[in-house]
Amino acid sequence: TDPSKQGTETYYYAPVDNDLLFLQLDERKSLATNLHQQLIAKLKRPNRGVKTANFSVLRNTIMPSALAECVFISNPDEQQLLQQDYFIQWTAEAIANGIAAYMGK
């Protein structure tokens, strides 16, 4: 992995050729978007966007799901952030807030 990459990106997956997942397109995208917005607002890392990807953790679920890549562990500066208690707390809060926003609370 490129150590110069940094920032936050969030993924969802709902391919048209999978009826079960495609029917959840709006829900999956909404979950990913809400998580991403909260992570960007709280962590202040570069915004790498909400994207689609055929990752196993997204493909092999039957409920709406998203994958948040909060920072790049391969980036030395961001790796340092992951060792800070405050950053771990902020990340947890952002994820919780993103789920709450998705759930409409």
N, C-alpha and C positions, 0 to 999 in steps of 0.2 A: 504494500500500500504506500502511496505517495505521502511522505511525511510533511509536505507543504500544504496538503489539504486541511481545511479547518471549517468549522461551522456546524450547523444543525440541518439535518434533512429528515423527512418523514415519508414513509411509504405506505401504500395500500395496494390491493390487488383485487380486481373484479373483471376477469376476462369475459368477453361476449360468448365464448364457446363453452362456458361452464354456467349452466342455468342457475344453480344455487348461488354461486358467488356473484354473478351478474345482477341478479335480483337485489342484491345488497349494495350495489354500486354507490347509491346516494349515501347510505349509512356508513359504508367503509370510508368514502371520501370525506364525509363530515367528521368522523372520528379522527382521521389523520389530520385534517385541517385544524380542528380545535386543539389537538395536542400540539401541533406545530406552532400555532399562534401563541399559545401560552409559553412554550419553550423559548421562542424568539424574544418575547416580551421580558421574560424573567432572566434568561441567561445572557442576553445581549451578544450572542455569537453570530457570525455571518449567516445570513439566511440562504440556504442552499435549496429551499423549496420543498413542496409536497410533490411526490413522484409516484409512479406505479412501478412495481417490480414483481417478478415471479419468484419470490422467496418462499421457501418451504413453510416458514412460520406464518405466512399470510395465506398461502395456497391451501394448506392443510387444516384450515379452521372452518367451522360451519356457522360461526357467529361473526358479526362485524369485527374486524381486527386492523391494527396498524402497527407499524414498526418505527419507532423514533430512534434515530441515530443522533444522540444529543451532542456529542463531540467526537472527534477522531482521536482514538487512543494512539494512533501512529504518529500524531503530531506532538512533538515534545512539549510545546506550550499548553496544549489542551490536556495532555496526559498529566501535567502538573495540577491542572484544575481538578481533575478527578481524585486527587489526593487531599483536597481541601474539604473539610466538613461542611463549611457554608455552601460550597458549590453542590455537594451531594444533596443537601437540604433544599436548596433552590430548585434543583432538578426534580426532586420528589414532589415539591409543591406545585411546580409547573405541570407535571404529569397529572397530579390529582385535580388541579384546576381545569385542565384540558378535558378530562373525563367528565367532570361535573358540568362543564359547558356543553359537552356533547349530549349529556343526559338531560339538559335543560334546567339545571339547578343554579 
